Amino acid sequence: MKRIFLLTAFVLLAGCTTVVRTQGVKIDREKVINIKTGETTRQDVLNTFGAPTDIVHENNEEKLIYVFKEKKVPGYLGGMVESEVQSKEAVTTLELVLRNDIVYSYRFKSSEN
């Protein structure tokens, strides 16, 4: 009985993998640092980060929102069995407020749970 348990534990652990799922375009912190309020244009932002996840228009301002999600899920038996309960998700958000196609302000946030 003890042998069966040890063999089963070995097989389960030997096949450990991590499945990584992403959504959106990765937001590089180094590129965010290069944004200059009052100077960086809308076209500069689009050239650097690509198409935004969302665009909001209000009060003569345009807000470009970029969201990148990365979820890491442990897998066993060569990835055939996944453990969503033990998964970890990181979310990175970049919000830029533009006035007259120039970056007025921006906010960069990264979190992991």
GUTI-425196 format. One record per atom (N, C-alpha, C): residue number from 1; x, y, z negated; residue in three letters. Coordinates in steps of 0.1 Angstrom, whole numbers. Layout:
N
<node><resi>NUM</resi><east>X</east><north>Y</north><up>Z</up><resn>ALA</resn></node>
...
END
This chain:
113
<node><resi>1</resi><east>8</east><north>-12</north><up>0</up><resn>MET</resn></node>
<node><resi>1</resi><east>0</east><north>0</north><up>0</up><resn>MET</resn></node>
<node><resi>1</resi><east>9</east><north>13</north><up>0</up><resn>MET</resn></node>
<node><resi>2</resi><east>19</east><north>12</north><up>-8</up><resn>LYS</resn></node>
<node><resi>2</resi><east>28</east><north>24</north><up>-9</up><resn>LYS</resn></node>
<node><resi>2</resi><east>35</east><north>26</north><up>4</up><resn>LYS</resn></node>
<node><resi>3</resi><east>39</east><north>15</north><up>11</up><resn>ARG</resn></node>
<node><resi>3</resi><east>45</east><north>16</north><up>24</up><resn>ARG</resn></node>
<node><resi>3</resi><east>36</east><north>23</north><up>35</up><resn>ARG</resn></node>
<node><resi>4</resi><east>23</east><north>19</north><up>34</up><resn>ILE</resn></node>
<node><resi>4</resi><east>14</east><north>25</north><up>44</up><resn>ILE</resn></node>
<node><resi>4</resi><east>12</east><north>40</north><up>42</up><resn>ILE</resn></node>
<node><resi>5</resi><east>12</east><north>44</north><up>29</up><resn>PHE</resn></node>
<node><resi>5</resi><east>10</east><north>58</north><up>26</up><resn>PHE</resn></node>
<node><resi>5</resi><east>23</east><north>65</north><up>30</up><resn>PHE</resn></node>
<node><resi>6</resi><east>35</east><north>60</north><up>28</up><resn>LEU</resn></node>
<node><resi>6</resi><east>47</east><north>67</north><up>32</up><resn>LEU</resn></node>
<node><resi>6</resi><east>48</east><north>68</north><up>47</up><resn>LEU</resn></node>
<node><resi>7</resi><east>44</east><north>57</north><up>54</up><resn>LEU</resn></node>
<node><resi>7</resi><east>45</east><north>57</north><up>68</up><resn>LEU</resn></node>
<node><resi>7</resi><east>35</east><north>67</north><up>74</up><resn>LEU</resn></node>
<node><resi>8</resi><east>23</east><north>68</north><up>69</up><resn>THR</resn></node>
<node><resi>8</resi><east>13</east><north>77</north><up>73</up><resn>THR</resn></node>
<node><resi>8</resi><east>18</east><north>92</north><up>71</up><resn>THR</resn></node>
<node><resi>9</resi><east>23</east><north>94</north><up>59</up><resn>ALA</resn></node>
<node><resi>9</resi><east>29</east><north>108</north><up>56</up><resn>ALA</resn></node>
<node><resi>9</resi><east>40</east><north>111</north><up>65</up><resn>ALA</resn></node>
<node><resi>10</resi><east>49</east><north>102</north><up>68</up><resn>PHE</resn></node>
<node><resi>10</resi><east>60</east><north>105</north><up>77</up><resn>PHE</resn></node>
<node><resi>10</resi><east>55</east><north>108</north><up>91</up><resn>PHE</resn></node>
<node><resi>11</resi><east>45</east><north>100</north><up>96</up><resn>VAL</resn></node>
<node><resi>11</resi><east>40</east><north>102</north><up>110</up><resn>VAL</resn></node>
<node><resi>11</resi><east>33</east><north>116</north><up>110</up><resn>VAL</resn></node>
<node><resi>12</resi><east>26</east><north>120</north><up>100</up><resn>LEU</resn></node>
<node><resi>12</resi><east>19</east><north>133</north><up>100</up><resn>LEU</resn></node>
<node><resi>12</resi><east>29</east><north>144</north><up>100</up><resn>LEU</resn></node>
<node><resi>13</resi><east>39</east><north>143</north><up>92</up><resn>LEU</resn></node>
<node><resi>13</resi><east>49</east><north>154</north><up>90</up><resn>LEU</resn></node>
<node><resi>13</resi><east>58</east><north>154</north><up>102</up><resn>LEU</resn></node>
<node><resi>14</resi><east>61</east><north>143</north><up>108</up><resn>ALA</resn></node>
<node><resi>14</resi><east>70</east><north>143</north><up>119</up><resn>ALA</resn></node>
<node><resi>14</resi><east>64</east><north>150</north><up>132</up><resn>ALA</resn></node>
<node><resi>15</resi><east>51</east><north>150</north><up>132</up><resn>GLY</resn></node>
<node><resi>15</resi><east>45</east><north>157</north><up>144</up><resn>GLY</resn></node>
<node><resi>15</resi><east>40</east><north>171</north><up>141</up><resn>GLY</resn></node>
<node><resi>16</resi><east>46</east><north>178</north><up>132</up><resn>CYS</resn></node>
<node><resi>16</resi><east>42</east><north>191</north><up>128</up><resn>CYS</resn></node>
<node><resi>16</resi><east>46</east><north>201</north><up>139</up><resn>CYS</resn></node>
<node><resi>17</resi><east>37</east><north>210</north><up>143</up><resn>THR</resn></node>
<node><resi>17</resi><east>40</east><north>220</north><up>153</up><resn>THR</resn></node>
<node><resi>17</resi><east>32</east><north>232</north><up>149</up><resn>THR</resn></node>
<node><resi>18</resi><east>34</east><north>243</north><up>156</up><resn>THR</resn></node>
<node><resi>18</resi><east>27</east><north>255</north><up>153</up><resn>THR</resn></node>
<node><resi>18</resi><east>21</east><north>260</north><up>167</up><resn>THR</resn></node>
<node><resi>19</resi><east>8</east><north>262</north><up>168</up><resn>VAL</resn></node>
<node><resi>19</resi><east>2</east><north>266</north><up>180</up><resn>VAL</resn></node>
<node><resi>19</resi><east>0</east><north>282</north><up>178</up><resn>VAL</resn></node>
<node><resi>20</resi><east>5</east><north>289</north><up>188</up><resn>VAL</resn></node>
<node><resi>20</resi><east>4</east><north>304</north><up>187</up><resn>VAL</resn></node>
<node><resi>20</resi><east>-5</east><north>308</north><up>198</up><resn>VAL</resn></node>
<node><resi>21</resi><east>-16</east><north>316</north><up>194</up><resn>ARG</resn></node>
<node><resi>21</resi><east>-25</east><north>322</north><up>203</up><resn>ARG</resn></node>
<node><resi>21</resi><east>-24</east><north>337</north><up>202</up><resn>ARG</resn></node>
<node><resi>22</resi><east>-24</east><north>343</north><up>214</up><resn>THR</resn></node>
<node><resi>22</resi><east>-23</east><north>358</north><up>214</up><resn>THR</resn></node>
<node><resi>22</resi><east>-35</east><north>364</north><up>222</up><resn>THR</resn></node>
<node><resi>23</resi><east>-38</east><north>376</north><up>218</up><resn>GLN</resn></node>
<node><resi>23</resi><east>-49</east><north>384</north><up>225</up><resn>GLN</resn></node>
<node><resi>23</resi><east>-44</east><north>398</north><up>226</up><resn>GLN</resn></node>
<node><resi>24</resi><east>-45</east><north>403</north><up>238</up><resn>GLY</resn></node>
<node><resi>24</resi><east>-40</east><north>417</north><up>241</up><resn>GLY</resn></node>
<node><resi>24</resi><east>-26</east><north>418</north><up>245</up><resn>GLY</resn></node>
<node><resi>25</resi><east>-21</east><north>430</north><up>246</up><resn>VAL</resn></node>
<node><resi>25</resi><east>-7</east><north>432</north><up>251</up><resn>VAL</resn></node>
<node><resi>25</resi><east>1</east><north>436</north><up>238</up><resn>VAL</resn></node>
<node><resi>26</resi><east>13</east><north>429</north><up>237</up><resn>LYS</resn></node>
<node><resi>26</resi><east>21</east><north>431</north><up>225</up><resn>LYS</resn></node>
<node><resi>26</resi><east>26</east><north>446</north><up>225</up><resn>LYS</resn></node>
<node><resi>27</resi><east>25</east><north>452</north><up>213</up><resn>ILE</resn></node>
<node><resi>27</resi><east>29</east><north>466</north><up>211</up><resn>ILE</resn></node>
<node><resi>27</resi><east>42</east><north>466</north><up>205</up><resn>ILE</resn></node>
<node><resi>28</resi><east>52</east><north>471</north><up>212</up><resn>ASP</resn></node>
<node><resi>28</resi><east>66</east><north>472</north><up>207</up><resn>ASP</resn></node>
<node><resi>28</resi><east>68</east><north>484</north><up>199</up><resn>ASP</resn></node>
<node><resi>29</resi><east>72</east><north>482</north><up>186</up><resn>ARG</resn></node>
<node><resi>29</resi><east>75</east><north>493</north><up>177</up><resn>ARG</resn></node>
<node><resi>29</resi><east>85</east><north>503</north><up>183</up><resn>ARG</resn></node>
<node><resi>30</resi><east>95</east><north>498</north><up>189</up><resn>GLU</resn></node>
<node><resi>30</resi><east>105</east><north>507</north><up>195</up><resn>GLU</resn></node>
<node><resi>30</resi><east>99</east><north>517</north><up>205</up><resn>GLU</resn></node>
<node><resi>31</resi><east>89</east><north>512</north><up>213</up><resn>LYS</resn></node>
<node><resi>31</resi><east>83</east><north>521</north><up>223</up><resn>LYS</resn></node>
<node><resi>31</resi><east>74</east><north>531</north><up>216</up><resn>LYS</resn></node>
<node><resi>32</resi><east>67</east><north>527</north><up>205</up><resn>VAL</resn></node>
<node><resi>32</resi><east>59</east><north>536</north><up>198</up><resn>VAL</resn></node>
<node><resi>32</resi><east>67</east><north>548</north><up>192</up><resn>VAL</resn></node>
<node><resi>33</resi><east>79</east><north>545</north><up>187</up><resn>ILE</resn></node>
<node><resi>33</resi><east>87</east><north>555</north><up>182</up><resn>ILE</resn></node>
<node><resi>33</resi><east>90</east><north>566</north><up>192</up><resn>ILE</resn></node>
<node><resi>34</resi><east>91</east><north>562</north><up>205</up><resn>ASN</resn></node>
<node><resi>34</resi><east>94</east><north>572</north><up>215</up><resn>ASN</resn></node>
<node><resi>34</resi><east>82</east><north>581</north><up>219</up><resn>ASN</resn></node>
<node><resi>35</resi><east>70</east><north>579</north><up>213</up><resn>ILE</resn></node>
<node><resi>35</resi><east>59</east><north>588</north><up>216</up><resn>ILE</resn></node>
<node><resi>35</resi><east>61</east><north>601</north><up>209</up><resn>ILE</resn></node>
<node><resi>36</resi><east>60</east><north>612</north><up>216</up><resn>LYS</resn></node>
<node><resi>36</resi><east>62</east><north>625</north><up>211</up><resn>LYS</resn></node>
<node><resi>36</resi><east>48</east><north>633</north><up>212</up><resn>LYS</resn></node>
<node><resi>37</resi><east>43</east><north>637</north><up>201</up><resn>THR</resn></node>
<node><resi>37</resi><east>30</east><north>644</north><up>201</up><resn>THR</resn></node>
<node><resi>37</resi><east>33</east><north>658</north><up>208</up><resn>THR</resn></node>
<node><resi>38</resi><east>23</east><north>662</north><up>216</up><resn>GLY</resn></node>
<node><resi>38</resi><east>25</east><north>675</north><up>223</up><resn>GLY</resn></node>
<node><resi>38</resi><east>33</east><north>674</north><up>236</up><resn>GLY</resn></node>
<node><resi>39</resi><east>40</east><north>662</north><up>239</up><resn>GLU</resn></node>
<node><resi>39</resi><east>48</east><north>660</north><up>250</up><resn>GLU</resn></node>
<node><resi>39</resi><east>44</east><north>648</north><up>259</up><resn>GLU</resn></node>
<node><resi>40</resi><east>42</east><north>637</north><up>252</up><resn>THR</resn></node>
<node><resi>40</resi><east>39</east><north>624</north><up>260</up><resn>THR</resn></node>
<node><resi>40</resi><east>25</east><north>626</north><up>266</up><resn>THR</resn></node>
<node><resi>41</resi><east>25</east><north>622</north><up>279</up><resn>THR</resn></node>
<node><resi>41</resi><east>13</east><north>623</north><up>287</up><resn>THR</resn></node>
<node><resi>41</resi><east>5</east><north>610</north><up>287</up><resn>THR</resn></node>
<node><resi>42</resi><east>-8</east><north>611</north><up>292</up><resn>ARG</resn></node>
<node><resi>42</resi><east>-16</east><north>599</north><up>293</up><resn>ARG</resn></node>
<node><resi>42</resi><east>-10</east><north>589</north><up>302</up><resn>ARG</resn></node>
<node><resi>43</resi><east>-4</east><north>594</north><up>313</up><resn>GLN</resn></node>
<node><resi>43</resi><east>2</east><north>585</north><up>323</up><resn>GLN</resn></node>
<node><resi>43</resi><east>15</east><north>578</north><up>317</up><resn>GLN</resn></node>
<node><resi>44</resi><east>22</east><north>586</north><up>309</up><resn>ASP</resn></node>
<node><resi>44</resi><east>34</east><north>580</north><up>302</up><resn>ASP</resn></node>
<node><resi>44</resi><east>29</east><north>568</north><up>293</up><resn>ASP</resn></node>
<node><resi>45</resi><east>18</east><north>570</north><up>286</up><resn>VAL</resn></node>
<node><resi>45</resi><east>13</east><north>559</north><up>277</up><resn>VAL</resn></node>
<node><resi>45</resi><east>8</east><north>547</north><up>285</up><resn>VAL</resn></node>
<node><resi>46</resi><east>1</east><north>550</north><up>296</up><resn>LEU</resn></node>
<node><resi>46</resi><east>-3</east><north>539</north><up>305</up><resn>LEU</resn></node>
<node><resi>46</resi><east>9</east><north>531</north><up>311</up><resn>LEU</resn></node>
<node><resi>47</resi><east>19</east><north>539</north><up>315</up><resn>ASN</resn></node>
<node><resi>47</resi><east>31</east><north>532</north><up>321</up><resn>ASN</resn></node>
<node><resi>47</resi><east>38</east><north>524</north><up>310</up><resn>ASN</resn></node>
<node><resi>48</resi><east>38</east><north>528</north><up>298</up><resn>THR</resn></node>
<node><resi>48</resi><east>45</east><north>521</north><up>287</up><resn>THR</resn></node>
<node><resi>48</resi><east>38</east><north>509</north><up>282</up><resn>THR</resn></node>
<node><resi>49</resi><east>25</east><north>511</north><up>279</up><resn>PHE</resn></node>
<node><resi>49</resi><east>17</east><north>501</north><up>272</up><resn>PHE</resn></node>
<node><resi>49</resi><east>6</east><north>494</north><up>281</up><resn>PHE</resn></node>
<node><resi>50</resi><east>4</east><north>499</north><up>293</up><resn>GLY</resn></node>
<node><resi>50</resi><east>-6</east><north>493</north><up>301</up><resn>GLY</resn></node>
<node><resi>50</resi><east>-20</east><north>497</north><up>298</up><resn>GLY</resn></node>
<node><resi>51</resi><east>-29</east><north>490</north><up>303</up><resn>ALA</resn></node>
<node><resi>51</resi><east>-44</east><north>493</north><up>301</up><resn>ALA</resn></node>
<node><resi>51</resi><east>-47</east><north>492</north><up>286</up><resn>ALA</resn></node>
<node><resi>52</resi><east>-54</east><north>501</north><up>280</up><resn>PRO</resn></node>
<node><resi>52</resi><east>-58</east><north>500</north><up>266</up><resn>PRO</resn></node>
<node><resi>52</resi><east>-69</east><north>490</north><up>264</up><resn>PRO</resn></node>
<node><resi>53</resi><east>-71</east><north>485</north><up>252</up><resn>THR</resn></node>
<node><resi>53</resi><east>-81</east><north>476</north><up>248</up><resn>THR</resn></node>
<node><resi>53</resi><east>-95</east><north>483</north><up>249</up><resn>THR</resn></node>
<node><resi>54</resi><east>-95</east><north>496</north><up>245</up><resn>ASP</resn></node>
<node><resi>54</resi><east>-107</east><north>503</north><up>244</up><resn>ASP</resn></node>
<node><resi>54</resi><east>-104</east><north>518</north><up>247</up><resn>ASP</resn></node>
<node><resi>55</resi><east>-114</east><north>526</north><up>252</up><resn>ILE</resn></node>
<node><resi>55</resi><east>-112</east><north>540</north><up>254</up><resn>ILE</resn></node>
<node><resi>55</resi><east>-125</east><north>547</north><up>248</up><resn>ILE</resn></node>
<node><resi>56</resi><east>-123</east><north>557</north><up>239</up><resn>VAL</resn></node>
<node><resi>56</resi><east>-135</east><north>564</north><up>233</up><resn>VAL</resn></node>
<node><resi>56</resi><east>-133</east><north>578</north><up>237</up><resn>VAL</resn></node>
<node><resi>57</resi><east>-144</east><north>585</north><up>241</up><resn>HIS</resn></node>
<node><resi>57</resi><east>-145</east><north>599</north><up>244</up><resn>HIS</resn></node>
<node><resi>57</resi><east>-154</east><north>606</north><up>234</up><resn>HIS</resn></node>
<node><resi>58</resi><east>-149</east><north>616</north><up>227</up><resn>GLU</resn></node>
<node><resi>58</resi><east>-157</east><north>624</north><up>219</up><resn>GLU</resn></node>
<node><resi>58</resi><east>-151</east><north>638</north><up>216</up><resn>GLU</resn></node>
<node><resi>59</resi><east>-159</east><north>648</north><up>214</up><resn>ASN</resn></node>
<node><resi>59</resi><east>-154</east><north>661</north><up>211</up><resn>ASN</resn></node>
<node><resi>59</resi><east>-142</east><north>666</north><up>220</up><resn>ASN</resn></node>
<node><resi>60</resi><east>-143</east><north>665</north><up>233</up><resn>ASN</resn></node>
<node><resi>60</resi><east>-133</east><north>669</north><up>242</up><resn>ASN</resn></node>
<node><resi>60</resi><east>-119</east><north>662</north><up>239</up><resn>ASN</resn></node>
<node><resi>61</resi><east>-120</east><north>650</north><up>233</up><resn>GLU</resn></node>
<node><resi>61</resi><east>-108</east><north>642</north><up>231</up><resn>GLU</resn></node>
<node><resi>61</resi><east>-110</east><north>628</north><up>237</up><resn>GLU</resn></node>
<node><resi>62</resi><east>-99</east><north>622</north><up>240</up><resn>GLU</resn></node>
<node><resi>62</resi><east>-100</east><north>608</north><up>245</up><resn>GLU</resn></node>
<node><resi>62</resi><east>-91</east><north>600</north><up>235</up><resn>GLU</resn></node>
<node><resi>63</resi><east>-96</east><north>589</north><up>231</up><resn>LYS</resn></node>
<node><resi>63</resi><east>-88</east><north>580</north><up>222</up><resn>LYS</resn></node>
<node><resi>63</resi><east>-86</east><north>567</north><up>229</up><resn>LYS</resn></node>
<node><resi>64</resi><east>-73</east><north>564</north><up>231</up><resn>LEU</resn></node>
<node><resi>64</resi><east>-69</east><north>551</north><up>237</up><resn>LEU</resn></node>
<node><resi>64</resi><east>-65</east><north>542</north><up>225</up><resn>LEU</resn></node>
<node><resi>65</resi><east>-71</east><north>530</north><up>226</up><resn>ILE</resn></node>
<node><resi>65</resi><east>-69</east><north>520</north><up>215</up><resn>ILE</resn></node>
<node><resi>65</resi><east>-63</east><north>508</north><up>221</up><resn>ILE</resn></node>
<node><resi>66</resi><east>-52</east><north>504</north><up>215</up><resn>TYR</resn></node>
<node><resi>66</resi><east>-45</east><north>491</north><up>218</up><resn>TYR</resn></node>
<node><resi>66</resi><east>-45</east><north>482</north><up>206</up><resn>TYR</resn></node>
<node><resi>67</resi><east>-50</east><north>469</north><up>209</up><resn>VAL</resn></node>
<node><resi>67</resi><east>-50</east><north>459</north><up>198</up><resn>VAL</resn></node>
<node><resi>67</resi><east>-43</east><north>447</north><up>203</up><resn>VAL</resn></node>
<node><resi>68</resi><east>-34</east><north>442</north><up>195</up><resn>PHE</resn></node>
<node><resi>68</resi><east>-27</east><north>429</north><up>197</up><resn>PHE</resn></node>
<node><resi>68</resi><east>-29</east><north>420</north><up>186</up><resn>PHE</resn></node>
<node><resi>69</resi><east>-34</east><north>408</north><up>188</up><resn>LYS</resn></node>
<node><resi>69</resi><east>-36</east><north>398</north><up>178</up><resn>LYS</resn></node>
<node><resi>69</resi><east>-27</east><north>386</north><up>181</up><resn>LYS</resn></node>
<node><resi>70</resi><east>-21</east><north>381</north><up>170</up><resn>GLU</resn></node>
<node><resi>70</resi><east>-13</east><north>368</north><up>172</up><resn>GLU</resn></node>
<node><resi>70</resi><east>-17</east><north>359</north><up>160</up><resn>GLU</resn></node>
<node><resi>71</resi><east>-22</east><north>347</north><up>164</up><resn>LYS</resn></node>
<node><resi>71</resi><east>-26</east><north>338</north><up>154</up><resn>LYS</resn></node>
<node><resi>71</resi><east>-18</east><north>325</north><up>155</up><resn>LYS</resn></node>
<node><resi>72</resi><east>-12</east><north>321</north><up>143</up><resn>LYS</resn></node>
<node><resi>72</resi><east>-4</east><north>309</north><up>143</up><resn>LYS</resn></node>
<node><resi>72</resi><east>-11</east><north>299</north><up>135</up><resn>LYS</resn></node>
<node><resi>73</resi><east>-14</east><north>287</north><up>141</up><resn>VAL</resn></node>
<node><resi>73</resi><east>-21</east><north>276</north><up>136</up><resn>VAL</resn></node>
<node><resi>73</resi><east>-12</east><north>264</north><up>135</up><resn>VAL</resn></node>
<node><resi>74</resi><east>-11</east><north>259</north><up>122</up><resn>PRO</resn></node>
<node><resi>74</resi><east>-3</east><north>246</north><up>121</up><resn>PRO</resn></node>
<node><resi>74</resi><east>-10</east><north>235</north><up>128</up><resn>PRO</resn></node>
<node><resi>75</resi><east>-2</east><north>227</north><up>135</up><resn>GLY</resn></node>
<node><resi>75</resi><east>-7</east><north>215</north><up>142</up><resn>GLY</resn></node>
<node><resi>75</resi><east>0</east><north>202</north><up>138</up><resn>GLY</resn></node>
<node><resi>76</resi><east>-7</east><north>191</north><up>138</up><resn>TYR</resn></node>
<node><resi>76</resi><east>-1</east><north>179</north><up>134</up><resn>TYR</resn></node>
<node><resi>76</resi><east>-4</east><north>168</north><up>145</up><resn>TYR</resn></node>
<node><resi>77</resi><east>3</east><north>158</north><up>145</up><resn>LEU</resn></node>
<node><resi>77</resi><east>2</east><north>147</north><up>155</up><resn>LEU</resn></node>
<node><resi>77</resi><east>4</east><north>153</north><up>169</up><resn>LEU</resn></node>
<node><resi>78</resi><east>15</east><north>160</north><up>170</up><resn>GLY</resn></node>
<node><resi>78</resi><east>19</east><north>166</north><up>183</up><resn>GLY</resn></node>
<node><resi>78</resi><east>9</east><north>177</north><up>188</up><resn>GLY</resn></node>
<node><resi>79</resi><east>2</east><north>183</north><up>178</up><resn>GLY</resn></node>
<node><resi>79</resi><east>-7</east><north>194</north><up>182</up><resn>GLY</resn></node>
<node><resi>79</resi><east>-22</east><north>189</north><up>184</up><resn>GLY</resn></node>
<node><resi>80</resi><east>-24</east><north>176</north><up>183</up><resn>MET</resn></node>
<node><resi>80</resi><east>-37</east><north>170</north><up>185</up><resn>MET</resn></node>
<node><resi>80</resi><east>-47</east><north>175</north><up>174</up><resn>MET</resn></node>
<node><resi>81</resi><east>-42</east><north>177</north><up>162</up><resn>VAL</resn></node>
<node><resi>81</resi><east>-50</east><north>181</north><up>150</up><resn>VAL</resn></node>
<node><resi>81</resi><east>-45</east><north>194</north><up>146</up><resn>VAL</resn></node>
<node><resi>82</resi><east>-54</east><north>204</north><up>145</up><resn>GLU</resn></node>
<node><resi>82</resi><east>-50</east><north>218</north><up>140</up><resn>GLU</resn></node>
<node><resi>82</resi><east>-57</east><north>221</north><up>127</up><resn>GLU</resn></node>
<node><resi>83</resi><east>-50</east><north>229</north><up>119</up><resn>SER</resn></node>
<node><resi>83</resi><east>-55</east><north>233</north><up>106</up><resn>SER</resn></node>
<node><resi>83</resi><east>-58</east><north>248</north><up>106</up><resn>SER</resn></node>
<node><resi>84</resi><east>-70</east><north>251</north><up>109</up><resn>GLU</resn></node>
<node><resi>84</resi><east>-75</east><north>265</north><up>110</up><resn>GLU</resn></node>
<node><resi>84</resi><east>-74</east><north>272</north><up>96</up><resn>GLU</resn></node>
<node><resi>85</resi><east>-76</east><north>263</north><up>85</up><resn>VAL</resn></node>
<node><resi>85</resi><east>-76</east><north>268</north><up>71</up><resn>VAL</resn></node>
<node><resi>85</resi><east>-62</east><north>274</north><up>68</up><resn>VAL</resn></node>
<node><resi>86</resi><east>-52</east><north>268</north><up>73</up><resn>GLN</resn></node>
<node><resi>86</resi><east>-38</east><north>273</north><up>70</up><resn>GLN</resn></node>
<node><resi>86</resi><east>-33</east><north>283</north><up>80</up><resn>GLN</resn></node>
<node><resi>87</resi><east>-41</east><north>288</north><up>89</up><resn>SER</resn></node>
<node><resi>87</resi><east>-36</east><north>297</north><up>100</up><resn>SER</resn></node>
<node><resi>87</resi><east>-33</east><north>311</north><up>94</up><resn>SER</resn></node>
<node><resi>88</resi><east>-24</east><north>318</north><up>101</up><resn>LYS</resn></node>
<node><resi>88</resi><east>-21</east><north>331</north><up>98</up><resn>LYS</resn></node>
<node><resi>88</resi><east>-23</east><north>340</north><up>110</up><resn>LYS</resn></node>
<node><resi>89</resi><east>-29</east><north>352</north><up>108</up><resn>GLU</resn></node>
<node><resi>89</resi><east>-31</east><north>361</north><up>119</up><resn>GLU</resn></node>
<node><resi>89</resi><east>-25</east><north>374</north><up>116</up><resn>GLU</resn></node>
<node><resi>90</resi><east>-18</east><north>379</north><up>126</up><resn>ALA</resn></node>
<node><resi>90</resi><east>-12</east><north>393</north><up>126</up><resn>ALA</resn></node>
<node><resi>90</resi><east>-19</east><north>402</north><up>136</up><resn>ALA</resn></node>
<node><resi>91</resi><east>-23</east><north>414</north><up>131</up><resn>VAL</resn></node>
<node><resi>91</resi><east>-30</east><north>423</north><up>140</up><resn>VAL</resn></node>
<node><resi>91</resi><east>-22</east><north>436</north><up>140</up><resn>VAL</resn></node>
<node><resi>92</resi><east>-19</east><north>441</north><up>153</up><resn>THR</resn></node>
<node><resi>92</resi><east>-12</east><north>453</north><up>155</up><resn>THR</resn></node>
<node><resi>92</resi><east>-21</east><north>463</north><up>163</up><resn>THR</resn></node>
<node><resi>93</resi><east>-22</east><north>475</north><up>158</up><resn>THR</resn></node>
<node><resi>93</resi><east>-31</east><north>485</north><up>164</up><resn>THR</resn></node>
<node><resi>93</resi><east>-24</east><north>498</north><up>167</up><resn>THR</resn></node>
<node><resi>94</resi><east>-26</east><north>503</north><up>178</up><resn>LEU</resn></node>
<node><resi>94</resi><east>-21</east><north>516</north><up>182</up><resn>LEU</resn></node>
<node><resi>94</resi><east>-33</east><north>525</north><up>187</up><resn>LEU</resn></node>
<node><resi>95</resi><east>-35</east><north>536</north><up>180</up><resn>GLU</resn></node>
<node><resi>95</resi><east>-46</east><north>545</north><up>185</up><resn>GLU</resn></node>
<node><resi>95</resi><east>-40</east><north>559</north><up>188</up><resn>GLU</resn></node>
<node><resi>96</resi><east>-42</east><north>563</north><up>200</up><resn>LEU</resn></node>
<node><resi>96</resi><east>-37</east><north>576</north><up>204</up><resn>LEU</resn></node>
<node><resi>96</resi><east>-48</east><north>586</north><up>208</up><resn>LEU</resn></node>
<node><resi>97</resi><east>-48</east><north>598</north><up>202</up><resn>VAL</resn></node>
<node><resi>97</resi><east>-58</east><north>608</north><up>205</up><resn>VAL</resn></node>
<node><resi>97</resi><east>-51</east><north>617</north><up>215</up><resn>VAL</resn></node>
<node><resi>98</resi><east>-58</east><north>619</north><up>227</up><resn>LEU</resn></node>
<node><resi>98</resi><east>-53</east><north>628</north><up>237</up><resn>LEU</resn></node>
<node><resi>98</resi><east>-62</east><north>640</north><up>239</up><resn>LEU</resn></node>
<node><resi>99</resi><east>-56</east><north>652</north><up>241</up><resn>ARG</resn></node>
<node><resi>99</resi><east>-63</east><north>664</north><up>245</up><resn>ARG</resn></node>
<node><resi>99</resi><east>-57</east><north>669</north><up>258</up><resn>ARG</resn></node>
<node><resi>100</resi><east>-65</east><north>671</north><up>268</up><resn>ASN</resn></node>
<node><resi>100</resi><east>-60</east><north>675</north><up>281</up><resn>ASN</resn></node>
<node><resi>100</resi><east>-49</east><north>666</north><up>286</up><resn>ASN</resn></node>
<node><resi>101</resi><east>-50</east><north>653</north><up>284</up><resn>ASP</resn></node>
<node><resi>101</resi><east>-41</east><north>643</north><up>289</up><resn>ASP</resn></node>
<node><resi>101</resi><east>-27</east><north>643</north><up>282</up><resn>ASP</resn></node>
<node><resi>102</resi><east>-26</east><north>649</north><up>271</up><resn>ILE</resn></node>
<node><resi>102</resi><east>-14</east><north>650</north><up>263</up><resn>ILE</resn></node>
<node><resi>102</resi><east>-17</east><north>644</north><up>249</up><resn>ILE</resn></node>
<node><resi>103</resi><east>-7</east><north>636</north><up>244</up><resn>VAL</resn></node>
<node><resi>103</resi><east>-9</east><north>629</north><up>231</up><resn>VAL</resn></node>
<node><resi>103</resi><east>-9</east><north>640</north><up>220</up><resn>VAL</resn></node>
<node><resi>104</resi><east>-21</east><north>641</north><up>213</up><resn>TYR</resn></node>
<node><resi>104</resi><east>-23</east><north>651</north><up>202</up><resn>TYR</resn></node>
<node><resi>104</resi><east>-18</east><north>644</north><up>189</up><resn>TYR</resn></node>
<node><resi>105</resi><east>-22</east><north>632</north><up>187</up><resn>SER</resn></node>
<node><resi>105</resi><east>-18</east><north>624</north><up>175</up><resn>SER</resn></node>
<node><resi>105</resi><east>-19</east><north>609</north><up>178</up><resn>SER</resn></node>
<node><resi>106</resi><east>-13</east><north>601</north><up>169</up><resn>TYR</resn></node>
<node><resi>106</resi><east>-14</east><north>587</north><up>171</up><resn>TYR</resn></node>
<node><resi>106</resi><east>-12</east><north>580</north><up>157</up><resn>TYR</resn></node>
<node><resi>107</resi><east>-17</east><north>568</north><up>157</up><resn>ARG</resn></node>
<node><resi>107</resi><east>-16</east><north>560</north><up>145</up><resn>ARG</resn></node>
<node><resi>107</resi><east>-12</east><north>546</north><up>149</up><resn>ARG</resn></node>
<node><resi>108</resi><east>-2</east><north>540</north><up>142</up><resn>PHE</resn></node>
<node><resi>108</resi><east>3</east><north>527</north><up>145</up><resn>PHE</resn></node>
<node><resi>108</resi><east>2</east><north>519</north><up>132</up><resn>PHE</resn></node>
<node><resi>109</resi><east>-4</east><north>507</north><up>133</up><resn>LYS</resn></node>
<node><resi>109</resi><east>-7</east><north>499</north><up>121</up><resn>LYS</resn></node>
<node><resi>109</resi><east>-5</east><north>484</north><up>124</up><resn>LYS</resn></node>
<node><resi>110</resi><east>2</east><north>478</north><up>115</up><resn>SER</resn></node>
<node><resi>110</resi><east>5</east><north>463</north><up>117</up><resn>SER</resn></node>
<node><resi>110</resi><east>2</east><north>456</north><up>103</up><resn>SER</resn></node>
<node><resi>111</resi><east>-6</east><north>445</north><up>104</up><resn>SER</resn></node>
<node><resi>111</resi><east>-9</east><north>438</north><up>92</up><resn>SER</resn></node>
<node><resi>111</resi><east>-10</east><north>423</north><up>95</up><resn>SER</resn></node>
<node><resi>112</resi><east>-8</east><north>415</north><up>84</up><resn>GLU</resn></node>
<node><resi>112</resi><east>-8</east><north>401</north><up>86</up><resn>GLU</resn></node>
<node><resi>112</resi><east>-16</east><north>395</north><up>74</up><resn>GLU</resn></node>
<node><resi>113</resi><east>-25</east><north>385</north><up>77</up><resn>ASN</resn></node>
<node><resi>113</resi><east>-32</east><north>378</north><up>66</up><resn>ASN</resn></node>
<node><resi>113</resi><east>-29</east><north>364</north><up>66</up><resn>ASN</resn></node>
END
